[in-house]
Amino acid sequence: MNKIFLIIRREYLVRVKKKSFIVMTILAPILMVGLILAPVFLANQDQEKKLIAIVSDDEKFTDGIIDEELLHFTSIDQSESKNYKLNLSDSPYYALLEIEEDTISLYSFQQISITVRNSIENQIEKIIETDNLKQAGIDIEVIENAKTIINIETKIIDNEGLETSANTEASIGIGFLTGLLIYMFIFMYGTMVMRGVIEEKTNRIVEIIISSVKPFQLMMGKIIGIALVGLTQFILWIILTLLISTFAELFIISPQELTEATNTTNHSVLLSELNRLTGGINLLRIFVSFLFFFLFGYLMYSSLFAAVGSAVDAEADTQQFMLPITIPLILSFILIQPVMDNPDGALAFWLSIIPLTSPIIMMVRLPFGVELWELGLSMILLVIGFITTTYLAAKIYRTGILMYGKKISYKELWKWLSYKG
Amino acid sequence: MKDILLSVEDVVKNYGDYTALDKVNISVPKSSIYGLLGPNGAGKTTLMRIINQITAPDQGRIVFHNELLNKKHIKDIGYLPEERGLYKKMKVGEQALYLAQLKGMPYKQAIEKLKFWFEKLEITHWWSKRVEELSKGMAQKIQFVVTVIHQPKLLIFDEPFSGFDPINAAIIREEILQLRENGTTIIFSTHRMESVEEICDHIALINNAKTILEGPIDKIKNDFQTETYEVVLSRGKLTGNNQFSIISENNNIYKIKLNTGCSSSHLLESITKEHEIISFKKDFPSVEDIFIKSINNE
C-alpha cells in the first residue's frame, strides 16, 4: 500500500507542478467570470443616448413616436432635413426618419443597429395598427383589456403531497452542465492517463518500475493520482471563480449597477442567480450524485484508456482502439437532448442504467427527478462496471506495457485476456 | 558444492500457443557472476522477468535463498532491463529517490545511499538536472545506480554495457566485479561473448525456450575442448604422424589435433625431439565457439 501511495504522489505532483496545469487552473475561472460578467458590464457601459430626427407631415407620427430609454426623437421640417442630409455626420442626429405616404426611410451616417431599427419599426407598426382599428370602428380599450399574459408555475408533488415549485429551465441547465462536466472530465483526464501510460512505455521506464511494484499498482496509482489532479483543478476552479467574481463585482462594477442587474444587495451575482433558479431541485442529492458519477465514470473509463495506452507504441496508433471507448461517450453526449425532451422515457431510463452511458445521462435526468431505486441501481451497476473494466483493462495493461514494436490487433488483445499473471 | 542462491526448476511459460520457456532449469551459486546466453528470442528476457516477478511461470518453481520466491524478495533483487529508460521530464535526484523508495527503501537511507553512489561515480552535479538534459550514456549510469542502490542480494543485468562508451563500460564492469567481491550474486545476460569470458564464472545457454548448457565456465570449456593444440616453432616444418594431425599451418604456427588415445605430454616430448618450440598451448574453445556450436547442433 505504501508503494501505491508513492506512485499516486509522483503522478499527482508531476502534473500539478506543470506550467500548463497552473495556467489552465488560473485562466479558466477568469475566462468564465469574464464571460458571465462582460455582458452585464458592457450593457451598463453602453448608455449613450441617440437622437433621431423625424420628418413627417403626419401628426400621428410626430406626436405618436415616443422617447425610449436610449432613443430620443424630435420632429424637424422638410427644409431642415434637406440640410442635414447633405452633411449628416456633423448634425446632432444619429439618424433621420422620413415618413411619407407609402415609404418609410431611415437615413444614417453609420449603419443602424438592429435594435434601433426594430424599436422604431415596432412603434410605427403600433401607431398604424391603432389607426387602422380606429378607422374600422373598434374600441382600442376593449382590445387592451382583452390582452393577457400568463405564466404557468410548475410544481412537483411528491408521494407525501408536499409541493415544491420547479423550474424546467433550471433543470435543463443543471442537467446539461453536470453532464457536460463529466463528459469533459472523462475525456480530458482519461487521455491524460493514456498519455502517461504511453510515456512510460516509450521511455522504457515501465520495466524498471514493475520490477518493484505490480503492474496493477502502477496502473491504479496513475489513475488515482490523475483523478486527484482533476479534483484539485475542479475545486480550485470553484474557489477561484467565486473569489474572482466577488472581486470583480466589488471593484469593477459599481454597486449601483450591480443592484440594477440582479436586484439583490449582498449576494454575489452567480450565487443569487443560482438560488433564484434552483428552488425545488434537490441540490444536495445532485451534488452527491455528481461526485459519485464524476469519480466512478472517470475510474471506469480511465482504466480502459490505460489499456489502450499500454497496447500501442505511440499516441498516433491509439486511433483504432479509441473508437469503442469514445463511442459510448459521444453517444451519451449526443443523446442529452432527446433525454431532456423525455427524461422518463425508455431511452433515458436504459441509458442512465447502463454503466458506459450512465455517468452522463443520469446526471442529465437527475434534476427532473429520478426514483431512488433507479439511482441506486445505476450506481451499483456503475461500480460493477468499474470493477469489470478495471479487471479486464489490467490484464491487457500488464501484457501490453512489455510489448514493444509490435502492431497489435483486437485478436491479440483478446488473447492477452487469457494470459496468466 | 557451493551455496545456491537462486534455482529455477522446470519453469514453463506460455503466451497463448507460443512457448517462451520450456522446462528451464538453472541454478545460480552465491557470489557468482552468472552469464545467461542465448540468441534473440530464446526466452532470456522472459526468464529474467519471471525471476523479477514481473510475470509468473505457468509451471515449475523458483527457489530464492532457500524459500519459494515471493513478494518480499523484491527488495533483494535489482534488475536492469535491456529496454530501459527514465522519466525524461523528472529531475535526476528526485527520480532516483522515487525508484529507490519503490524498492522499499526508507527515505533517509535512500538519500544517503544515493549520495554515496553519486559521489562514487562522480555524478553529484547531475542531481537537479532533468533526465532529458543527459546523454544516453549518462542516463545509463543513473539506471545502474538505481538498480544497485538497495543493496540487493541478486542483481540481474540485461545487456548492461549496451550504450556505454568503453571508458564508462570499464567503470561499470569494475563496479560489477566489486559488487561480487562484496558478496552480491549477479546474473548477466549479453550477446557480447568477450565480456562473458572476462567476468562470468558460470553460464547457461538458452535456445528455443530450453536450457541446453549450464554450469561453471571452466567445466563447460573442458567439455567442449577438442584436444587441439597450438604449437609455435622457431623453425623447421612439422608433419603429422600417428599421434596427431595438422589442422592448419601459418608462419610456423600450427594447429594440431591430438589423436584419440594419445596424451599431450607424449606429444610435446615427440615434437621437442626434432624441433625447437617457442610456445605450446592447449586450445580451449571460446564461449562464442561453444555458443555457435551448441546452437547449430540443436
Boltz contact constraints between the chains, C-beta under 6 A:
constraints:
  - contact:
      token1: [A, 3]
      token2: [B, 102]
      max_distance: 6.0
  - contact:
      token1: [A, 6]
      token2: [B, 101]
      max_distance: 6.0
  - contact:
      token1: [A, 6]
      token2: [B, 102]
      max_distance: 6.0
  - contact:
      token1: [A, 10]
      token2: [B, 98]
      max_distance: 6.0
  - contact:
      token1: [A, 203]
      token2: [B, 85]
      max_distance: 6.0
  - contact:
      token1: [A, 204]
      token2: [B, 83]
      max_distance: 6.0
  - contact:
      token1: [A, 204]
      token2: [B, 84]
      max_distance: 6.0
  - contact:
      token1: [A, 204]
      token2: [B, 85]
      max_distance: 6.0
  - contact:
      token1: [A, 205]
      token2: [B, 85]
      max_distance: 6.0
  - contact:
      token1: [A, 205]
      token2: [B, 86]
      max_distance: 6.0
  - contact:
      token1: [A, 205]
      token2: [B, 87]
      max_distance: 6.0
  - contact:
      token1: [A, 207]
      token2: [B, 81]
      max_distance: 6.0
  - contact:
      token1: [A, 207]
      token2: [B, 83]
      max_distance: 6.0
  - contact:
      token1: [A, 208]
      token2: [B, 84]
      max_distance: 6.0
  - contact:
      token1: [A, 210]
      token2: [B, 54]
      max_distance: 6.0
  - contact:
      token1: [A, 211]
      token2: [B, 52]
      max_distance: 6.0
  - contact:
      token1: [A, 211]
      token2: [B, 54]
      max_distance: 6.0
  - contact:
      token1: [A, 211]
      token2: [B, 79]
      max_distance: 6.0
  - contact:
      token1: [A, 212]
      token2: [B, 102]
      max_distance: 6.0
  - contact:
      token1: [A, 212]
      token2: [B, 103]
      max_distance: 6.0
  - contact:
      token1: [A, 213]
      token2: [B, 102]
      max_distance: 6.0
  - contact:
      token1: [A, 415]
      token2: [B, 16]
      max_distance: 6.0
  - contact:
      token1: [A, 420]
      token2: [B, 58]
      max_distance: 6.0
  - contact:
      token1: [A, 421]
      token2: [B, 56]
      max_distance: 6.0
